[in-house]
Each structure stands twice: as C-alpha cells, then as structure tokens.
C-alpha cells in the first residue's frame, strides 16, 4: 500500500484533548497538515489547541461509543483524508479478583467497538477522498496480555484483530490501515507505571513518518521494538514474564 504523507492532509484525531492524541494534533500541523479535526468527549478541553492554531483546528464533540456522535462527526468532516483512532481507556481491573464486568465492557466498547464505529463511518469518506489512511492506536499489550491489565489487553488485542480485518476489507479502495503498538508513554494513563516512558510527541512524529512509508505495523519507541522482537522470538517466555510481574 502506498505511503500517506501528513503534509497538506486533512486529519481527524479522536481523544485529542490530552496525551498522545493532543501530540498527534500538534505534530500534524507542525509537519504541514492542512487542517485537524480535534475530537474529544468534552469539546471545551480543546480550547488551548484552538487558541494556538486558530482555524486550522476544528473542535468536535465525540464519544466514540455514541453512534449519534460518530455519525455527526462524519457528517461534519467529509474532507478527512487521515483518520487516527486514538481514543482509548483502561482501568478495568482483574478478572477473577474483580468480577464486575462493567469496567471491562467499557474498555471493549471504547478500544474495539469505538474503532469499529469510526471506521464504518469514515471508510466511505476516505474512499471518496482518494483512499487515505486509518491509524489505530493500540498497545504492546495487544501482543501479550499484561496480567495487571487483562481487560485492557484483551480489548487492545481485539483492536489488533480488527485492524487486520479492516486492512483486508479496505485494500481495494486504496486505504492504508496501520496499527500502532506503543510501549509505556508519558501520559496520564501510564503515570503509575514505574518504567521509562516515551514522550507523546516522539510517538506522534514517528507514526507520521512511518505512515508516509506505508508501514502497517508501527512500534514507535524502543520498548515496543524490543517487546515485539521478544514476542516473535519466544511468545511463551514473554507470557511467563508478564505473569511473573503480577
């Protein structure tokens, strides 16, 4: 699949109010994007981006689990060429130790069904605009389940499988579908993880550089690169190491 440069493109990013999503919005414009639809559940939290970048930032209210809001976003953003499915959630807790399913259902609704809803809504738009790209922000936790975050890992693994399915379905319309598998990133979600973390800006820049090359599987930090190599070399050893940390 041909690469998609972010320069002069119209981009939509879910979860743009903080963390990696905010960096994706900023770096898109710094790297020459024409316009960014910055989406968040609370549009007021996008005010800083609008103040800094003016009419190059179009704020959208978007909860990716709300079909009406997804439909409205697609209706408002018919010129999108690059869709970045960044919105995500964790914190569902243990499986046996915390049998309440509600938080784990939320993880799946956001991290799997949210991506699905967005891709269904925007795939025809990307086709009409020449193909473009879908970028799904997943996690190394999708490669091997982390025992301290089993529901999150499962939802990200489902997102990985969905990304593969979308790649097959959208190949004929010329849409690049990329999965991004970061390790720990210096965001609020990872603040309690005692590990070295990549900066959100470095992740965003790396992802944009990789989609310009047509990369489908993107490991945007040193931890992710090593983790993926370990999974490929000896999956069971990685699984046991993850379990040992529980």
N, C-alpha and C positions, 0 to 999 in steps of 0.2 A: 504494500500500500504506500503511495507517495506520502512524503512528509508534509506537514502543515505548519508553516511559519506563523507565529503570532503577529508579526508585523502587518499592519493595515487590516487586521481581522476584527470582527465584532464577537465579543466573548460574553458568555453568561456563566456566573460562578455562584453556586449555592453555598450558603454558610459563609458569606463574605464579611461578616461583622467582626471577626477576630481570627487569631491563629493563622493556619495555613491559608484559609480562604481569603483573608484580608491581604496576605502577601501575594496570592495569586492575582488579586485585583490590581494591587500596586505595581507588581512586576510586569503584568501585561501591558499597562500603559507606559511604564518606563522602557519597555522593549518595543514600543511602537504600535501597539494595538490601536485601532480606530476608536473603539468605544467598548465600555464594560457595563453590562447589566450586573450590578451587585445585588445579590438577593440574600435576605435574612428573614427570620420569623418576625423580628422586631425591626421595622424599617428605620426607626429613629436612631438605632445604633450604627447606621451607615452615614450619619451626618458628617463625621470627620473626613471620610473619603470624598463626599460631595464638596465639602468646603475646600479641600486641597486640589481636586481635579476638575471641578466645575461640571460642565455639561458632557464631559467625557465619561462620567459616572452616572448611570441611570439606576436609582434605587428601586428595588422591587420587594414587596412583602411576599414571602414564600416559605411555607411549611411544606416540605416535600412529601409529607404523609397526607396532605389535604388535596384531594383531586381537584376541587374547585380552584384552589390557588395555583396548582400546577397548570391547569387549563388556562387560567387568566394570564399567567406568566408567558405561556406560549403565544397567546393572542397579542400580548404587548411587545413581544420580542421576536418578530417574524424575520428579522435580518441576522439572526445569530448564525455564526459560522463555526464557533468552537464552544462546546458545552463542557463545563467542568463540574462534575458531580462531587462536590466536596463535603456537603453537609453530612455529619456523622454524629453518633452518640455512643457512649459506653456506660459502664457502671451497673450492669445488671446483676453482678454478684455471682456467687457459686450456684451450682446445680442442686446437689443433694443438701448442702448446708443452707441453701436459701430457696426453698421450693416454690416460692411465689413467682409465678410466670410473668407477671405484668411488666416488669422492667426488661425482661428478655424479649418479650413481644415488641416493646418499643424499639429495642436495638434492631430487631429484624425489620420492623416497619420502616425505620429510617435508612438503615445501612443496606438493605436489599430491596424492599418494595419501593422505597423512595427513589432509588436509582432507576428502577423499572418504570415507574410513573413518568419520570423526567425523560427517559429515552423514548418511550412511546410517544410522548407529546412533541418532542423536538426532532425525532428522526426525519419526519417529512419536511420540516423546516431546513434541516441540514441538506437533505437531498435537493430541495429547490434552490439552495444557495451554493450548489456545486460539490457537495459531499462533506467537506469539513472534517471535524474531529469530535469525538466524545472521549473525555478523560475521566475515568472513575478512580477516585482516591480511596484506596483500600488500606492494607496494612500487611506487614510481615506476619501478623497474627493470622492472616488468611492462609498462610503456608503450613503452619503447625499450631495447634490450639495451645494458647497460653493458659495454664491451669488457674491463674489468678483472675482471668477474664474469659471464661468459657463461652458465655453467650455472645459477647463482642466478637470473639474469634470465629464462632460459628456464623455469625451474620456477615462478617467480612469474607469468610470462605464462600458463603453463598453469593456474595457480590463478585467474587473472583470467577465463579462458575457462570454467573450471569454475564459478565464481561466477555467470556469466551463465546457464549451463545450469541450475544449481540454482534460480535466480530464476524461470525458466520452469516447472520441474517443481513447485515448492512454492507457486506463486501461489495455486492452488486451495485450499490448506489455510490460507491467510492468514499465511504466514511471510514476514516481511521478510528479504531477503537482501542484505546490504551488503558491498561491497568497500572496504577502506581502503588508501590509497596514500600512505604516508608518504615524505618525503624522509629525509635523514640524521637520526637520533635519537640522543641521548646515551646509548648503551648500549655494552656490551662488544663487540657485533658491529661497531659503527661507530667504535670508538675510534681506528683508524688512518686514518680518512678525514679529510683536512685541510679541513674545511668547517664552517661554523656549523651547529649541531645544535639541534633542538627538544628540549625536556625530555619524558621519558616521561609525566609527569603531565599536561602540557598536551595531549599526543596523546590520552590516555585520556579526559580531560574533553571534548575536542572531539568525539570519536567518540560518547560517550554523548549529548551534546547533539544531534548530527546524527541518530542513530537515533530519537530522540524526535520528530524532524520527519519521519521516514520516508525519509531520504536513502539512496539506493542506492550512490552513488559518493562517497567521502569523501576529501578531500585535507586532512589535519589540520595542516598547517604551511605557512608562506609559501613555502618552496622547492617543496613539492609543488604548490601552487596555480599558481605560475609555470611549473613544468615541464610540467604538464598543459596550460596555455594555449599554451605553445610547441609541444607535440606537435600540438595541434589546429590551430594556425596554419600550421605548416610541419614536418611529420614528418621529411622528408629532411634538413632543416637540423639538427634535433636529432640524428638518426642520425650525421651527419657530425661534429658537435661531440663526441658521445660517442666516436667513433672517434679523433678528434684527441687526446683525452686518454689514449689507450692507450700 
